[in-house]
Amino acid sequence: AMARLRFFALGYDAYGLAASLAAAPGVPAGLAGLSGMLSFDTAGRVHRQLPWAQFHDGRIVLLGHTGNALPP
């Protein structure tokens, strides 16, 4: 089940990146995707920046985030 969620996030983010390229061709753009903060560099490569998090009582807690913990 976890692998399907990862592939869903990858497909969702790929679709979002393709849509942002279609909206503004040639312009490096960014996207807050399901797999992290995604952006293009000037050579057209995709970069991903992950949020900082830590484990607390077996759950993932995003640092600097006031919401609930993510499921284990």
Secondary structure as UniProt FT lines:
FT   HELIX           2..23
FT   TURN            25..26
FT   STRAND          30..33
FT   TURN            34..35
FT   STRAND          36..40
FT   TURN            42..43
FT   STRAND          46..49
FT   STRAND          53..56
FT   TURN            57..58
FT   STRAND          59..62
FT   TURN            63..64
//
